[in-house]
């Protein structure tokens, strides 16, 4: 009788904190998709810089050495250590409190260079529908509206964000399904006249920039791990969600590219926002062409909202996890009835809202370097835990034993080094981009030291 009473009390407590309403497989797939991709939007610069053939090759090969190893790593660690905070918890357990904090620091600082892009993407596509709505300061107001709206959406809980991601996924990709069908039909009806485009390039290819943009479009697989305690049966759900999401991302990237190539649209016409022009070309000059172009533009606004909303859910769990370890004030660990760390959501929304007026389009490289450093720590944690805790329950494993775990990190490490080489000549605030990223990273140990001095309640766990 006492056991039944305790079970009843536990169920009431879990329900009060939103833990009885967890995210299932399909919503997690939807959220993961938006954390990584957000549809074909963003591929335009890859096509324009590399040409169809090389762009398609990049989109097929990079997932094999970047996305697949990362999704396998996330599948193993998320199923073995399904804790809130995800990658922070993995690195802390494997390497100690200091490196765990650096993982959190690198991730949160990278988000500053990443999250401002998505409200701006929303405004960019909204401006194609109604230019007057986004002129002057109105664009900033719309961007802030996206931030506020997503914050309110996030306060409803992870399940609401995941379910909404599935709806946004279907709405965003519907016009691309039509675009792919029309492009393939027109191409093959013309006896494959555009097939030769798949083997061609552009007059002035920029492969280094194309690879960097491609990496950016494929990064973020680990972000879904931070909500592990809000996912139903995470040991089984995460590995399946990673593999399904990887297949969806690859398909929704390559099919539209192949369709417009086969239809014969010149690669040189592609730059940011060019999908709407491609839809108008394929749909014709009549009402159907206008409707298809408009649907693609609306999809661009949906992409901006979907990515910002899902990533907000991910990043805001990091301060929560830090607070649980005593590295931030405990108020950051306070949850709403839906299980959401409300203060973290509010402060992150303010920080990202202040950043929306800054121009980050050229700072994909900074984001890549900081994210690459945090991803490297995760692969190190994968190997260290294999050695130190061989008996840790792992419902899913990266194939090949410890050697396989080591080899999984080789491809991503090479691509991260390439990204660093590719930005060697770029500058930020008047200094080289790599130096700027290094200064941001060095602030992590400084912050950790300050927190240890200020935290008089005890030394942070090692």
N, C-alpha and C positions, 0 to 999 in steps of 0.2 A: 504493500500500500504506500509506503514511504517512497519507494522507487517511482511509482506512478505519479505521485505528487511532485517529486523533483523533476520528472520528465515533463509534466504539464507546465511547471514554472519555467523550465528551460525553453519550451516551445513558445510561451508567451513572450519571454525576453527576446528570443530570436525574431519573432514577428514584429515586436516593437522597434527593433533596429533594422527592419527590412531584410533580415537574413532568411526569412521564410519565402521570399520572392526572388529567387536567384535567376541569373541569366542561363539559358539553355544553349544548345549547340548552334542553332541557326542564328539567333540574335548575336552570339559571340562571333560567328563568321561575318555577319553584317558589320559589326563594330570593328573587327580586325581589318576587314577590307578597307574601311574608311581611314583607319589608322595608317594604312600602308599606301593606298592608291587614290581612291576618290574618282575612279573612272579614267577614261583616256585623256582627260584634260591634263595638260602638262607634257604630253608627248610631242606637241607641235614643234618645240625647239629641237628635239632629237631628230625629227624628220628633216627639218630645215638645215640642221648643221651636218648631218651625216648622209642624207639621202635615204630612199626607201630600203634598198638592199642592206646597207650597213646598219640602219636603224632596226630593221627586223632581226638581223643577226644579233645585235646587242640585246634586244628584248628577249631573245630566246636563250642566249648563252649566259647573260649576267644572273638570271635566276638560278642557274645550276651551280654557280660558284659564290653567290651572295645570298639569295633568298632561301634556297633549299637548305644549306647548312645552318643558316640562322633559325629557320622554322624548326628544324630537327633539334637544335640546341634548346630552343624555347619549349618545345614539346617535352623534352626530358626533364628540364629543371622545373618547369611549371607543374608538371605532374608529380615530381618528387618532393618539391617544396612549395605547396600551394598556399603561400602566405600573401597577405595584402602588402603591396609594395613591390611584389614581383622581383625584378632584377636587383633591386637594392637588397632584398633579403638573401638572394643567392650569393651575391658578392660578399656581403657581411658574414654569412655563415662560412664561406670558403676562405676568405682573406682577412677577416677581422673588421672591427668597427671603423678604423681609419679609411680603408679602401671602400667599405660600404658607403661611407659618407661621400667619397669622391665620385662614386658611381651616381649617387643621387644628385650631386652638384653638377656634374657634366650633363646629365639628362635635363635638369631644370634650366640650366643656362642655354643649352641647345634649343630648348623650346622657345626662348625669347626670339631667336632668329628664324624660327619655323612657324610659330602660331600666328604671327602677324600677317602671313601670306594669305591665309584662308579667308578672313573677312575682306581683304583686298581683292581676292579672286571673285567673291560674291559681288562686290561693287563693280568690278571690271565687266562682268557679264550682264549685270543689271543695267549698266550704262549703255549696252548695245540694244536693250529693249526700250529704255526711256532715258536718253542722254541728259535731259533737263533734271531728272531726279538725282543724278550723281554729280552734277556740276558744282564747282567751288567746294564749300565746306559740307555740302549735302552728302558727298561721298563718305566723309569721315563719320557723319551721323549714322549713315547706313551701316558702316563697319562696326561702330559701337553698338548698334541695335543687334547685330549678329552676336557680338560678345555677350550682351545682356540676355538675349533670348536663349542662347545655349547654356548660360549659367542657370537660368530658371529651369530649363529642360533637365539639366544635370541634377538639380536638387530633387527631382522626382525619383532618382535612383538609377542604378546600372541597368536594371531590367527595362526601364522606359527608354534609356538611350539605345540599348541593343535592339529592342523591338522597333524603335523609330528608324534605326539604321537599315533594317531590312526593307522598310517602306521606301526610304530615300534611295536605296540601292535600285529597287525596281523602277522608281520614277525617273532616276537619272539615266539608266541604261536603256530605257524603252526607245528613245529616239535613235540611239546608236544601233539597236537591233534593226530598225528600218533603214538606217544609213548603210549598214553592212549588206543587207539584202539587196538594196538598190545598186550599190557599188559593184557587187559581184555579178548581178544580172546584167548591168550595162557593160561591164568588162568582158564577160563571156559572150554576151550577145554580139559584141564587136569582135568576136573570135579571139578574145584575149589580147587585144591590141595593147593593153597597158602592162602586160606581163613583163615586158622588157624592162620596165621601171624598177622591178624588184632587184635587178642586177646592176642598176646604175647608181651613181652618186650625185653630188652637187658640184657646181663649178668651184666653190671654195669651201671644201669640207673642214670642219673643226672637230676632230674626233675626240680630243681631250675634253672639250666642253660637252660634247654629246654623251660621253661616258659618265661625266659628273652628274649631268641631269638625269641620266638613266639610273644611276645609283640612288639619287635622291628620290626618284619615283618608286624605287623598290625597297626603301628602308622603312623601319618602324615595326617589324614583326614582334619585337620584344615588348612593345607598349601594352599589348593586351594582357600581359602577365601581372600588371599591378593591381588588377581587380579579382585576384584568384579567389578570395573569400566570398565574392559576390557571384561566383559561377557554380552552377550545379554540377556535382561530381567532376571537379577539375582534373582529377587524375586521368579520367577517360576523355573528357571533353576537349582539353587543350590540344593534345596531339592531333585529333581529328580536325579541329578547327583550323590549326596551322596548315595542314596539308590541303584541305578544301579551299581555304583562302588563297593559298599559293597558286592553285590551279585556276581559280577565278580571276586573279590578278593577271596571270599570264594570258588567259583567253581574252579578257576585255582590253588588253593592251594590243595584242597582235592582230586580232580579227579586224578591228576598224582600220588599222594601218594597212593591212593587206588589201582590204576592200577599196580604199581610195587609191592605192597604187595600181591595182588591176583596172580600176575605172579610168586611169590615165590622167589624174590630177597632178600637175607638176609639183615635185617636192619643194622647189624653191618658193612656192606660195605659202608654205607653212611657217608660221610664227605664232606667238601666244594669241589665242582666241581664234585661230584659223579654222577650227572645226565648223563654226557657223557658216563660213564662206564655202567650205567643202559641201556642207549639207545643202546650201542654196544652189550650188553648181549641179549636184547630183539630182536634186528634186526638180530642177527646171525653173523657168521664169514664172510659172503660174502660181496658183494658190497653194498647191501641194509643196512647192519649193519654199515658199515663204513660211508655211506651217512647220516644215521640217527644220528649217534654220532657226525659227523661234523656239521650237522644242529643244534643240541642242543648246541654245543660249540659256533657256530656263534650267536645263540640266547642269550648266556651269554654275549657276547660283546654288543649286542643290548640292553640288560637289563641295563648294566652299563651306556650306553649313554643315554637311555631313562629316567632313574631315575635322573641322574645328570642334564639333560637338563630341565626337568619339575621342579625340585626343585630349580634350579637356577632362573627360572622365578618367583617362589614363594618368595624366600628369598630376592631377590633384590628389592622387592617392600617395604620392611620394612624401609630401610634407606630413601627411597623416602617419605614415610608417615611421618617419623620423621622430615625430612627437611620441609615438608609442615607445621608442627607445630612449627617450629623455633628451634628444638632441634639438628639439624645439619645444616651446611651451605646450603644456598638456591640453590647452584649449584647442589646439589644432587636431587633437584626437577626438573631439566632441562630434557626435554623429546626430543627424536629423532622424526622425522616425523612419525614414526610408533608407537609413544606413549610409548617408552621404556626409563626408567631412565638410560642413558648410563653410567654415572659416577659410579652409584651403581653396575651395571653389571661389569664394568672394575675393580673396587677395590675388589669386592667379588671374581672375577676370580683370581686376584693376590693372595689374602689371601688363597683361597682353593688350588691354584697351589703350594704355598709354603708348604702346609700341606701334599701333596701327598706322600712325602718320609717318613712320619711318620707312624708307625705301630699302626693302630687303631682297628685292629681286636678284641682285647680284651677290647675295650673301649665302647662296646655297652651299658654297664651299666652306664657309665658317660652320654652318650647321653640320655638314658632312664630317669635318675634322673633329668637332666636339662629340658628335654622335658616334663616330668611329672609335674614339678613345673609350667611350663607355661600353660599346659593343665588344671591344677587345677584352675589357675586364670580365665581361660575361663569359667569353670563351675560356679565359683563364680559370674562372670559377668552375666551369664545366669539368675541366681536366683535374683541377685540384680536388674537387669533391669525389671524382672517380678514384683518386689515389688515397685520399684520407678517409673516405667513408664508402668503401666498396660494398658494404652491406646495407646502405641506404636503399629503402624501397623505391624502385624506379619502375612504375607501371609502363613507361615507354623509355626506350634507350636509343641513343644514336648508335647505329650499327658499327661493328668493328672493334668493340671493346675500348680500352684506353687509347690505343693507337688511332682508332676511328674518331674518337673525341678530339685528339690532337689534330688530325688531318682535316676535320670539319672546319677548324678555324683558319686554315692556311689560305683558302680562296678569299674570304673576307679580309684577311690581313693584307694580302697583296693589293686588293682593290682600294683599301683605305690608304695604303702608301701611295698608290697611283693618284688618288684624290688630293693628297698633300702635295705631290709633285705638280699636279695640274694647276694649283692655285699659287705657285711660287711667285708669280709676278703680280698677283692681285693685292690691292691695298684696302685697308679699312681704317678710317679716322687718320689717314696719312701715314700709316705704318703697314708693313707687309701683313697679309691676312694670316699667315702661319704664326707670326709673332703675336698678333692680336689674340688668336685662339689660344696660344700658349699662356698669355697673360691671364686670360679668363680662367684657364684650367688651374694655374698656380694659385689663384684666389681660393680654390677649394681647400687646400691644406691650411691656409691662413684662417679661413672661416672655422674649420674644425678646431684649430688651436684656440681661437677666441671663445668658441662655445664651451670647450673644456675648462677654460679659466672662469667663465661666467657661471657655469653650471656648478654651484656649490652643493648641490644635493648628492653628488657622487660622480665618480668618473664614468663616462659612457662605456657601455659594455665593449669588451675587446673581442 
